[in-house]
Amino acid sequence: MSHNVNLAIQVLPMSLPQPEAYRIVDEAIACIKDSGLSYLVCPFETVIEGPYEQVMKLVSDIQDACQAAGAESLLINMKLQRNFIKGVAIDDKIGKYK
């Protein structure tokens, strides 16, 4: 059984003017949205919630989407929270602030 994980991902297109880099980041976020997984866009990163295998596949899909949008190089920062006993939820961390 695969419990939900949380992955914070920051996609930084390299060597592009800012408007072009933002356009590619928008493509990464569109890929996340299209995945059907729960997510939260934040100023510096996007947090994704879902089963480990689906989240890791999404990381690959994001890179493919960025390349298709014209990125030649990416710097990707990720933070993963995984609990092997129970799922991890975004709302457990920030629900009280909504």
Secondary structure, DSSP 8 states (H G I E B T S, - for coil): ---EEEEEEEEEE-SS-HHHHHHHHHHHHHHHHHTT-EEEE-SS-EEEEEEHHHHHHHHHHHHHHHHHTT-S-EEEEEEEE--SSS---HHHHHGGG-
